[in-house]
């Protein structure tokens, strides 16, 4: 047995141990064994990539054939897909998507990796991405139809939640866009400024009924009547005729 075959067998042994642990429900131990398998297979793949063959008849010691390289990649895809099953069971959806991507990088046709990536996207809330993965497999693949039904149900629940959040606008066919909201705000501001420019009407003065005049009010009104201006007395010459003309002249305004 060559060194390549021995290393590959050791890696597959770790994979089998991981499978047994997963069946027993010990995902932590299973992930440990899968991780060891990935390290061994990845290192083997990198080693083979850096050792070119001397000739097609006598390859360099430690080099691998094309068939062995393909086998390593396929086994890597299987181990990564098994790791995804552990992450799905632990509801670690983002990590499950990552390892599924690694599996599909080694084997783009891995049905198990694509199916589990769809499950992980569904658990992570990416309904469109999950639907795309399941539809690419086709409904003939076992389990795909059931997963598509789950997506349909979750999509309906999301629509109902959005309708309640939007206050019924979606059910009436109206969706408030940022442009609509901006227009409503501008209209509200203009109406507010217009109402502020209109002067406020003075409150109506309530007429008070006239009261009958009392004796006190009559007395007050009579006491407030203006006094008559006394008439100017005509000048009568004094018995002293010598001074009377001079006083008369001053009264007429002469200096």
Backbone bond lengths (Angstrom), bond angles and torsions (degrees), N, CA, C in turn:
res aa  C-N    CA-C-N  psi(-1)  N-CA   C-N-CA  omega(-1)  CA-C   N-CA-C  phi
1 X - - - 1.463 - - 1.524 108.33 -
2 X 1.332 117.26 130.83 1.466 121.64 -179.22 1.518 109.79 -75.46
3 X 1.322 116.46 167.32 1.455 122.13 -179.81 1.523 111.51 -64.90
4 X 1.324 116.81 -34.31 1.470 120.68 179.60 1.525 110.01 -64.33
5 X 1.304 116.21 -44.94 1.464 120.61 -179.71 1.532 111.12 -65.13
6 X 1.320 116.31 -37.38 1.469 120.27 179.20 1.531 111.15 -65.41
7 X 1.316 115.53 -44.44 1.470 119.75 179.23 1.525 110.95 -65.29
8 X 1.315 116.30 -37.71 1.450 119.78 179.58 1.531 110.72 -67.83
9 X 1.313 115.49 -39.19 1.466 119.73 179.49 1.532 110.67 -65.34
10 X 1.328 116.67 -38.32 1.468 120.29 179.09 1.532 110.46 -66.34
11 X 1.314 116.42 -39.24 1.463 120.29 178.89 1.526 110.97 -65.50
12 X 1.320 116.76 -42.01 1.467 120.76 179.38 1.526 111.50 -67.98
13 X 1.335 115.97 -28.29 1.465 119.34 176.40 1.534 110.35 -66.58
14 X 1.327 116.45 -39.62 1.461 119.84 175.09 1.532 111.07 -63.53
15 X 1.311 115.92 -38.03 1.475 119.87 178.22 1.532 110.65 -62.67
16 X 1.326 117.34 -43.21 1.467 120.78 -179.96 1.526 111.54 -64.51
17 X 1.320 116.35 -39.72 1.463 120.04 176.93 1.537 111.00 -63.01
18 X 1.322 114.88 -37.75 1.461 119.17 176.83 1.520 111.84 -64.28
19 X 1.338 116.27 -38.96 1.467 120.52 178.24 1.528 111.31 -63.02
20 X 1.329 116.08 -40.95 1.462 119.96 179.69 1.528 110.90 -65.12
21 X 1.321 116.01 -41.79 1.465 119.46 179.37 1.527 110.78 -65.55
22 X 1.316 117.05 -37.42 1.469 120.45 179.42 1.536 110.64 -64.93
23 X 1.322 116.35 -41.21 1.455 120.10 178.95 1.530 111.48 -63.22
24 X 1.319 116.45 -30.76 1.464 121.39 178.58 1.534 112.54 -82.31
25 X 1.320 116.19 -2.93 1.464 120.94 178.86 1.507 114.83 87.10
26 X 1.335 117.45 6.74 1.460 121.36 -179.97 1.529 108.83 -94.70
27 X 1.314 116.57 84.56 1.468 120.40 -176.29 1.527 112.05 -70.27
28 X 1.328 116.94 -30.01 1.457 119.86 -179.89 1.525 110.96 -65.39
29 X 1.310 116.08 -46.24 1.464 120.05 178.63 1.524 110.92 -68.08
30 X 1.315 116.17 -36.21 1.468 119.84 179.02 1.524 110.44 -63.42
31 X 1.340 116.44 -43.59 1.466 119.76 179.60 1.527 111.14 -63.41
32 X 1.316 117.15 -34.49 1.468 120.40 177.91 1.527 110.80 -63.12
33 X 1.324 116.96 -46.32 1.468 121.11 179.74 1.530 111.27 -66.62
34 X 1.326 116.59 -39.41 1.473 119.32 178.23 1.520 110.95 -65.48
35 X 1.311 115.54 -36.76 1.459 119.48 179.14 1.531 110.77 -64.52
36 X 1.332 117.49 -41.17 1.471 120.89 176.68 1.521 111.11 -62.97
37 X 1.309 116.23 -38.90 1.471 120.38 179.05 1.519 110.83 -65.01
38 X 1.337 116.20 -41.60 1.474 120.44 179.69 1.524 110.38 -64.13
39 X 1.334 117.22 -42.68 1.464 120.18 179.51 1.525 111.31 -61.23
40 X 1.309 115.98 -42.82 1.469 119.67 -178.49 1.519 111.28 -67.35
41 X 1.330 117.10 -46.10 1.466 120.71 -178.19 1.523 111.51 -68.82
42 X 1.332 117.30 -38.71 1.466 119.97 179.73 1.526 110.63 -66.88
43 X 1.339 115.67 -42.47 1.460 118.28 177.74 1.517 112.21 -63.72
44 X 1.321 115.23 -37.11 1.465 119.51 178.24 1.517 110.84 -66.26
45 X 1.312 116.46 -39.13 1.468 121.03 -179.99 1.526 110.63 -66.90
46 X 1.335 116.93 -41.92 1.465 119.99 179.14 1.524 111.29 -67.27
47 X 1.313 116.84 -36.04 1.455 121.02 179.07 1.513 110.65 -64.50
48 X 1.324 115.76 -42.05 1.465 119.54 -178.72 1.512 111.06 -69.01
49 X 1.321 116.51 -32.94 1.464 119.43 -178.27 1.513 111.53 -69.07
50 X 1.339 118.22 -24.93 1.463 120.98 -177.02 1.516 113.52 -96.71
51 X 1.345 119.03 6.06 1.461 121.87 -179.61 1.525 110.31 -122.61
52 X 1.325 117.82 90.01 1.462 120.00 179.50 1.530 110.90 -68.14
53 X 1.271 114.79 154.36 1.474 121.40 -178.93 1.526 109.48 -78.91
54 X 1.334 115.99 139.57 1.462 121.38 177.55 1.511 110.46 -71.81
55 X 1.316 116.63 -37.85 1.461 121.06 178.34 1.512 107.83 -160.66
56 X 1.282 116.48 162.51 1.461 120.57 -178.64 1.529 111.48 -71.02
57 X 1.323 118.49 -25.13 1.463 121.95 -178.04 1.523 110.92 -87.26
58 X 1.326 117.71 -38.40 1.469 121.78 -177.04 1.528 109.05 -127.08
59 X 1.339 117.40 85.40 1.466 119.01 -179.49 1.512 110.78 -68.07
60 X 1.341 115.10 153.52 1.458 121.24 178.23 1.524 109.40 -62.57
61 X 1.333 115.53 145.72 1.462 119.70 -178.80 1.531 109.58 -60.66
62 X 1.309 117.60 130.82 1.458 122.37 -179.12 1.507 113.35 94.80
63 X 1.321 119.10 -14.09 1.459 121.88 177.89 1.509 109.19 -76.03
64 X 1.336 115.87 161.43 1.466 120.99 -176.24 1.508 109.72 -121.58
65 X 1.280 114.96 155.35 1.452 120.92 176.12 1.533 109.04 -81.19
66 X 1.308 115.85 167.61 1.465 120.70 177.98 1.523 111.06 -61.78
67 X 1.306 115.73 -36.25 1.460 120.27 179.61 1.525 110.69 -64.40
68 X 1.342 116.59 -41.16 1.457 120.18 179.24 1.537 111.66 -66.60
69 X 1.298 116.49 -37.48 1.467 119.81 178.08 1.528 110.72 -63.86
70 X 1.286 116.97 -43.97 1.465 120.60 178.17 1.534 110.84 -62.91
71 X 1.331 115.65 -38.18 1.457 119.57 179.90 1.531 111.17 -65.36
72 X 1.323 116.20 -39.21 1.464 120.48 178.91 1.527 110.64 -63.81
73 X 1.318 116.71 -44.59 1.471 120.71 -179.98 1.525 111.28 -63.78
74 X 1.324 116.84 -40.81 1.461 120.24 179.35 1.532 111.02 -64.52
75 X 1.345 115.56 -40.76 1.468 119.00 178.51 1.533 111.80 -67.51
76 X 1.327 116.40 -35.71 1.456 119.78 175.46 1.535 110.65 -61.98
77 X 1.330 116.37 -42.42 1.465 120.14 179.17 1.531 111.24 -61.88
78 X 1.324 115.93 -39.68 1.471 120.11 179.65 1.525 111.19 -65.47
79 X 1.331 116.53 -44.28 1.463 120.14 -178.31 1.530 110.71 -65.20
80 X 1.343 116.64 -42.66 1.461 119.99 177.83 1.536 111.09 -62.01
81 X 1.321 116.78 -40.61 1.471 120.21 178.28 1.528 111.32 -64.58
82 X 1.334 116.46 -35.70 1.471 120.01 177.21 1.540 111.02 -68.62
83 X 1.319 116.25 -35.95 1.461 120.02 175.09 1.533 110.34 -63.01
84 X 1.324 116.00 -36.39 1.468 120.17 178.50 1.526 111.10 -62.58
85 X 1.347 116.46 -36.31 1.466 120.06 178.29 1.526 110.86 -62.39
86 X 1.322 116.76 -37.93 1.471 120.42 177.80 1.525 110.95 -66.55
87 X 1.331 117.18 -43.55 1.464 120.62 -179.41 1.529 111.17 -67.55
88 X 1.318 116.95 -34.19 1.463 119.60 176.43 1.523 111.07 -64.74
89 X 1.326 115.60 -40.46 1.461 119.60 -179.97 1.521 111.02 -65.86
90 X 1.323 117.32 -29.62 1.462 122.14 178.44 1.534 112.49 -91.86
91 X 1.341 116.17 5.95 1.479 122.07 -179.81 1.526 112.01 60.01
92 X 1.333 116.52 27.84 1.464 121.84 175.75 1.528 107.38 -95.18
93 X 1.338 114.95 76.41 1.465 120.35 -168.65 1.526 113.51 -69.49
94 X 1.301 117.10 -38.38 1.467 119.09 -178.16 1.533 110.99 -64.99
95 X 1.321 116.36 -41.72 1.471 119.67 178.11 1.529 110.35 -67.25
96 X 1.321 116.64 -34.92 1.462 120.01 178.15 1.525 110.73 -63.97
97 X 1.319 116.46 -39.25 1.473 120.13 177.97 1.529 110.31 -64.15
98 X 1.326 116.96 -40.16 1.467 120.98 -178.93 1.527 111.76 -62.46
99 X 1.332 116.84 -47.63 1.469 118.61 -177.57 1.531 110.72 -70.87
100 X 1.319 117.71 -29.19 1.470 119.86 175.30 1.528 110.63 -67.24
101 X 1.327 115.88 -37.53 1.471 119.00 176.16 1.528 110.87 -63.64
102 X 1.330 116.80 -37.84 1.463 120.43 177.23 1.528 110.64 -65.88
103 X 1.324 115.87 -38.42 1.469 119.60 178.46 1.527 110.65 -64.19
104 X 1.330 116.41 -44.29 1.471 120.38 -178.56 1.533 111.81 -70.67
105 X 1.322 116.30 -23.92 1.466 118.73 174.84 1.524 111.00 -66.66
106 X 1.321 116.15 -35.81 1.466 120.43 178.52 1.528 112.24 -83.73
107 X 1.340 115.42 -30.73 1.465 119.53 179.42 1.527 108.39 -144.21
108 X 1.350 117.75 93.29 1.468 121.06 -178.61 1.529 113.48 -60.76
109 X 1.314 118.21 -18.06 1.465 121.64 -178.03 1.531 113.32 -98.26
110 X 1.318 116.86 13.15 1.462 119.99 -178.61 1.530 110.24 -70.58
111 X 1.316 116.77 108.72 1.460 122.04 -179.92 1.525 110.31 -67.33
112 X 1.337 116.13 -41.35 1.459 120.48 -178.24 1.528 111.03 -62.54
113 X 1.345 116.89 -41.87 1.468 120.21 -178.95 1.525 111.28 -67.30
114 X 1.323 116.67 -41.55 1.469 119.36 -179.11 1.530 111.02 -69.77
115 X 1.335 116.51 -38.03 1.457 120.33 179.62 1.526 110.31 -64.34
116 X 1.330 116.55 -44.87 1.464 119.68 -178.87 1.526 111.94 -72.10
117 X 1.309 116.55 -28.59 1.466 118.08 174.57 1.530 110.29 -67.62
118 X 1.332 115.82 -37.52 1.459 119.22 175.18 1.517 111.81 -62.08
119 X 1.331 116.96 -40.92 1.461 121.01 177.38 1.528 110.91 -63.87
120 X 1.329 116.11 -40.86 1.465 119.76 -179.74 1.534 110.89 -66.34
121 X 1.314 117.53 -40.41 1.468 120.65 178.19 1.526 110.75 -65.23
122 X 1.318 115.80 -38.56 1.460 119.87 177.38 1.529 110.71 -63.18
123 X 1.329 116.49 -43.85 1.461 120.03 177.93 1.515 112.80 -65.91
124 X 1.330 117.14 -29.65 1.460 122.01 -179.36 1.524 112.54 -84.77
125 X 1.339 116.84 -3.61 1.465 120.61 177.68 1.508 114.88 92.26
126 X 1.333 117.74 4.44 1.465 121.41 178.25 1.535 108.49 -89.37
127 X 1.336 116.49 80.95 1.463 120.62 -175.14 1.519 112.20 -66.53
128 X 1.328 116.57 -39.83 1.467 119.92 -178.56 1.526 111.06 -65.81
129 X 1.352 116.58 -42.87 1.457 119.70 178.74 1.510 112.56 -66.06
130 X 1.326 116.66 -39.03 1.463 120.54 178.44 1.522 110.67 -64.87
131 X 1.320 115.96 -43.34 1.467 119.60 179.82 1.525 111.44 -62.13
132 X 1.336 115.79 -39.23 1.467 119.56 179.47 1.530 111.16 -62.72
133 X 1.338 117.01 -41.92 1.465 120.16 179.64 1.525 111.22 -64.47
134 X 1.325 117.24 -44.52 1.473 120.16 -177.66 1.535 111.68 -69.76
135 X 1.331 116.06 -38.16 1.465 118.31 179.02 1.525 111.65 -67.59
136 X 1.350 116.57 -31.39 1.471 118.92 178.59 1.529 111.35 -68.24
137 X 1.324 116.43 -24.07 1.469 120.18 177.14 1.526 111.64 -81.35
138 X 1.346 115.89 -34.11 1.462 119.41 -177.54 1.524 111.62 93.96
139 X 1.314 116.61 148.85 1.469 121.06 -176.44 1.527 113.04 -71.47
140 X 1.327 116.61 -10.63 1.473 118.64 178.87 1.527 111.87 -73.96
141 X 1.331 116.00 -21.08 1.466 119.24 177.37 1.520 108.31 -71.08
142 X 1.326 118.84 129.20 1.468 121.62 -178.58 1.525 112.37 -55.86
143 X 1.322 116.47 130.00 1.458 122.00 177.26 1.515 114.80 95.77
144 X 1.323 117.64 -18.62 1.469 120.43 -176.98 1.525 111.33 -66.17
145 X 1.323 117.08 -44.07 1.465 120.59 -178.09 1.528 111.27 -61.18
146 X 1.329 116.41 -41.11 1.468 120.40 179.32 1.523 111.17 -65.56
147 X 1.338 116.88 -37.80 1.462 120.17 179.24 1.525 110.90 -68.73
148 X 1.325 117.00 -36.98 1.467 120.32 177.38 1.524 111.26 -65.18
149 X 1.329 117.09 -34.03 1.463 120.80 176.43 1.532 110.46 -66.51
150 X 1.335 116.14 -37.96 1.467 119.76 176.80 1.535 110.36 -62.69
151 X 1.316 115.98 -41.56 1.468 120.15 179.48 1.522 110.46 -63.50
152 X 1.313 116.06 -42.08 1.467 120.49 179.33 1.527 111.06 -62.11
153 X 1.315 116.66 -41.73 1.466 121.31 -179.93 1.527 111.06 -66.46
154 X 1.344 116.30 -44.90 1.463 119.85 179.89 1.525 111.46 -65.80
155 X 1.325 116.67 -35.35 1.463 120.40 177.94 1.524 111.06 -65.00
156 X 1.318 116.14 -39.99 1.466 120.78 177.95 1.520 110.95 -65.48
157 X 1.325 116.60 -41.96 1.469 120.37 178.08 1.526 111.07 -63.22
158 X 1.334 116.38 -38.23 1.466 119.95 179.06 1.519 110.88 -66.54
159 X 1.341 117.49 -37.65 1.461 120.95 177.86 1.522 111.35 -64.71
160 X 1.330 116.49 -42.75 1.458 120.62 179.37 1.525 110.69 -62.94
161 X 1.310 116.69 -41.02 1.464 121.11 179.53 1.519 110.46 -65.59
162 X 1.325 116.39 -38.42 1.461 120.16 -179.70 1.524 110.66 -68.91
163 X 1.328 116.76 -36.84 1.465 119.80 178.29 1.526 110.90 -63.02
164 X 1.319 116.28 -41.88 1.464 119.79 179.31 1.519 110.62 -66.56
165 X 1.334 116.24 -39.07 1.456 119.75 -179.49 1.524 111.38 -66.63
166 X 1.322 116.74 -38.24 1.458 121.21 -178.47 1.525 112.62 -81.22
167 X 1.317 117.44 2.19 1.449 120.62 176.76 1.516 114.50 69.85
168 X 1.321 116.43 29.85 1.454 119.06 175.75 1.515 114.72 89.77
169 X 1.329 118.62 1.55 1.461 120.12 -178.51 1.524 111.99 -66.69
170 X 1.332 115.59 -36.80 1.457 118.09 -179.39 1.517 111.56 -66.56
171 X 1.340 117.40 -36.58 1.456 119.94 -178.97 1.518 111.39 -67.54
172 X 1.357 117.69 -25.37 1.459 121.16 178.24 1.521 111.46 -93.43
173 X 1.309 116.30 2.39 1.454 119.55 177.19 1.508 113.72 83.64
174 X 1.314 118.47 12.96 1.451 121.16 -179.85 1.510 110.05 -113.69
175 X 1.318 116.34 130.25 1.457 122.37 176.98 1.521 107.50 -120.73
176 X 1.311 115.85 125.29 1.461 120.32 179.88 1.521 108.86 -78.65
177 X 1.326 116.39 116.87 1.457 121.83 177.11 1.518 109.25 -95.69
178 X 1.330 118.13 163.66 1.471 119.89 176.63 1.523 112.78 -57.07
179 X 1.358 118.32 -33.32 1.459 121.07 178.19 1.524 111.33 -65.72
180 X 1.352 116.05 -41.56 1.467 119.83 178.13 1.518 110.99 -63.01
181 X 1.325 116.49 -43.27 1.456 120.58 -179.58 1.516 111.17 -62.87
182 X 1.362 117.08 -39.42 1.454 120.90 179.54 1.522 110.93 -66.63
183 X 1.353 116.63 -39.02 1.462 120.31 179.44 1.528 111.29 -66.23
184 X 1.341 117.10 -40.81 1.456 120.56 178.95 1.523 111.07 -64.84
185 X 1.323 117.07 -38.31 1.457 120.54 178.86 1.522 111.48 -65.59
186 X 1.362 117.87 -39.32 1.450 121.25 179.70 1.517 111.15 -67.81
187 X 1.360 116.54 -39.10 1.457 119.95 177.75 1.515 111.14 -64.48
188 X 1.315 116.76 -40.97 1.461 121.06 179.04 1.525 111.06 -63.95
189 X 1.347 116.76 -39.30 1.455 120.78 179.84 1.520 111.41 -67.28
190 X 1.365 117.83 -39.97 1.458 121.23 -179.79 1.519 111.75 -66.65
191 X 1.349 117.06 -39.75 1.465 120.27 178.96 1.517 110.96 -66.76
192 X 1.330 116.58 -34.73 1.463 120.45 178.56 1.522 111.40 -67.00
193 X 1.355 116.56 -42.20 1.463 120.06 179.63 1.508 111.34 -68.25
194 X 1.345 117.33 -35.24 1.464 121.00 179.61 1.516 111.10 -66.29
195 X 1.314 116.57 -41.13 1.455 120.11 179.44 1.523 111.25 -69.15
196 X 1.334 116.49 -29.66 1.459 119.66 179.43 1.523 111.44 -71.92
197 X 1.385 118.88 -29.46 1.457 122.49 -178.63 1.510 113.27 -76.66
198 X 1.312 119.58 -20.18 1.469 122.61 179.77 1.515 108.56 -79.15
199 X 1.394 117.30 123.56 1.473 118.62 -178.87 1.507 111.12 -66.42
200 X 1.289 114.86 145.74 1.457 119.95 179.73 1.512 110.39 -74.63
201 X 1.321 116.95 137.17 1.454 121.55 179.66 1.517 109.76 -71.66
202 X 1.380 114.12 140.10 1.459 118.61 178.05 1.512 109.57 -69.37
203 X 1.284 117.46 140.26 1.468 119.27 -179.71 1.520 110.79 -64.35
204 X 1.308 115.96 141.58 1.462 121.36 -178.91 1.525 109.97 -65.36
205 X 1.338 113.25 135.40 1.462 119.20 179.29 1.519 108.41 -86.56
206 X 1.258 115.76 124.05 1.455 120.96 -178.31 1.528 109.58 -79.76
207 X 1.337 114.21 123.99 1.466 119.36 -178.43 1.521 109.87 -70.82
208 X 1.302 113.88 134.51 1.461 118.73 178.66 1.518 108.93 -98.30
209 X 1.274 118.80 138.47 1.482 120.69 -179.08 1.526 110.64 -66.17
210 X 1.370 113.89 145.18 1.463 119.65 179.62 1.520 109.48 -71.61
211 X 1.325 114.55 137.68 1.462 119.50 178.84 1.524 110.32 -98.74
212 X 1.309 117.41 149.88 1.463 122.30 -179.95 1.516 109.57 -69.85
213 X 1.322 116.62 140.41 1.479 119.80 179.72 1.518 111.03 -65.72
214 X 1.311 115.81 137.61 1.462 121.86 177.78 1.511 109.97 -100.23
215 X 1.337 114.95 171.97 1.466 119.72 -179.55 1.513 110.93 -62.97
216 X 1.321 115.70 -37.61 1.469 118.66 179.62 1.509 111.59 -65.52
217 X 1.352 115.11 -40.45 1.463 117.81 -179.81 1.505 111.10 -67.70
218 X 1.353 118.24 -35.51 1.459 120.78 177.75 1.507 110.16 -63.91
219 X 1.342 115.81 -43.90 1.460 119.91 -179.14 1.517 110.92 -62.79
220 X 1.324 115.34 -40.31 1.464 119.84 179.69 1.502 111.14 -65.19
221 X 1.351 116.29 -42.59 1.469 119.68 -179.47 1.508 110.99 -66.65
222 X 1.338 116.13 -36.00 1.457 118.38 179.27 1.522 110.91 -70.08
223 X 1.357 115.64 -37.23 1.461 118.30 -179.43 1.509 112.14 -70.20
224 X 1.339 116.46 -21.35 1.467 120.26 -178.82 1.517 112.95 -89.76
225 X 1.368 118.99 1.18 1.461 121.06 179.13 1.523 109.28 -66.30
226 X 1.306 118.86 136.28 1.475 120.90 -179.03 1.531 111.07 -65.63
227 X 1.310 113.85 142.42 1.473 119.64 178.93 1.524 109.83 -74.30
228 X 1.331 117.51 143.31 1.487 119.77 179.03 1.510 110.52 -68.26
229 X 1.347 115.61 141.18 1.466 121.66 179.59 1.526 108.40 -75.65
230 X 1.299 116.25 123.05 1.482 117.86 -179.30 1.519 111.56 -65.66
231 X 1.292 114.55 138.55 1.463 119.61 179.28 1.527 109.88 -70.37
232 X 1.314 114.09 146.06 1.462 119.50 -179.12 1.543 108.82 -73.91
233 X 1.298 114.86 126.46 1.466 119.62 -179.62 1.534 110.83 -71.53
234 X 1.256 112.11 139.31 1.462 117.42 178.05 1.536 110.00 -69.54
235 X 1.248 115.27 145.26 1.475 121.03 -178.94 1.516 110.14 -73.96
236 X 1.279 113.75 129.93 1.477 118.98 176.32 1.517 108.04 -116.00
237 X 1.297 116.29 122.73 1.475 118.79 -178.27 1.500 111.23 -56.92
238 X 1.346 112.50 139.05 1.458 119.37 178.18 1.529 110.38 -73.25
239 X 1.229 111.37 166.43 1.474 115.42 178.36 1.506 111.21 -69.66
240 X 1.410 111.49 -17.22 1.473 113.67 175.58 1.507 108.77 -91.43
241 X 1.286 114.49 96.58 1.462 121.56 -175.12 1.499 113.02 -67.89
242 X 1.323 117.59 -18.86 1.455 118.78 -177.40 1.499 113.81 -73.16
243 X 1.311 120.56 -29.04 1.459 123.39 -177.02 1.513 113.45 -100.18
244 X 1.269 118.45 -13.61 1.468 121.68 -175.80 1.507 113.98 -64.51
245 X 1.304 120.53 -43.48 1.484 119.45 -179.49 1.521 112.28 -61.98
246 X 1.322 116.16 -40.43 1.495 118.11 -178.80 1.522 110.87 -63.30
247 X 1.296 122.67 -40.66 1.456 126.39 178.63 1.512 110.40 -65.45
248 X 1.334 115.77 -37.78 1.460 119.84 178.24 1.508 111.33 -64.44
249 X 1.316 118.42 -38.34 1.467 122.55 179.34 1.536 109.68 -65.56
250 X 1.307 118.47 -43.50 1.476 120.04 179.58 1.507 111.13 -64.61
251 X 1.297 118.76 -35.46 1.449 122.86 178.39 1.515 111.16 -64.42
252 X 1.334 117.47 -30.01 1.474 120.55 -179.54 1.515 111.76 -82.50
253 X 1.328 120.25 -6.36 1.456 122.61 172.42 1.486 115.30 103.93
254 X 1.247 122.72 6.04 1.458 124.26 178.27 1.504 110.34 -80.05
255 X 1.292 116.25 149.20 1.460 121.13 175.54 1.514 111.78 -86.63
